[in-house]
């Protein structure tokens, strides 16, 4: 990636530019989530790794607008962004 010289911008211009960059990143993330959601179905077996680092395996019980609810065999439920899920057989 080539360097972008921001030294010629005022503070107000940088704030406006930052707002546009954040909006664009949000749009890209939402598109990635929507794309992933189309591949998932209630009943699918999935796994993911929360911050604790241990793998969680469960079944999708609900597809929410921006997340997926996964139930584990132990009875706990997790609300997870779909981009973190891996399908299991």
N, C-alpha and C positions, 0 to 999 in steps of 0.2 A: 504494500500500500504506500502510496506516495504521501509525503508530508504536506499538510495543509497549513498555510500561513494565516493565522488568525490575528496577527498583530495589528492589522489595519481596521479592525472592527471596534465599534464602541461597545460599552457595556450593554446598552439597550439592544443593539443588534445581536450580540452574543446570546443574550437571554432569549430573544426571539428565535434565533437559530437553534438553541438548545431545546426549546419547546417543540420545534418542528422535528428535530432528531428523535426526541422521546416519543412523539406521536407516530413517527415512521416505524420505530422499533416495536411499538405496541401493535401496529397494524401487521407487521411481519409475524410476530408471535401469535396473534389471533388467527392468522391464516394457517400457520403451522398446526395450531390446536384443532381448527376446523377440519383440516385435511386428515389428521390422525383420528379424530372422532368418527369420520365416515368409515374407518376400518374396524371399529370396535362394536361389539354387540353385547347386550345383557346375556350373562351366562358364560362369557369367555373366561378362560383361566389365564391369569396374568401374574406377573411379579414386578417388583420394584424395590429400590433400596432407599429408605429414608436416611436422614442425616446420621442416624445411629450406626449406619453401615451394615446392618444385618438385613438379609434379603427377606422380603415379605411376599408370600404367595397367597393368592386368593381368587375370588370370582367376582366379576363385575355384576353388581346388582342394580345400578342406576347410572344412566348417562345424563349428567347435568349439562347446563349450557356451556360451562367452561371447564368442568372437571368431571371425574368419574368416581363413583363410590364403589369401593372394593371391600368385600366381606372376607374375612379369614376363617379358616376352619375352627379357630379358637373362639370365634364369636365377636371379634372386634371389627370395626368398620373404619376405613380410611378414605378421605376425600383427596384425590390425587390428580395432578395435571396429567392429561393423557400422554404427553410427550415423554414422561418418565416410565411408562409401562412397557413391559416386554411380554409378548404372548408366550404361553406355556402350552405344552401338548397334554 
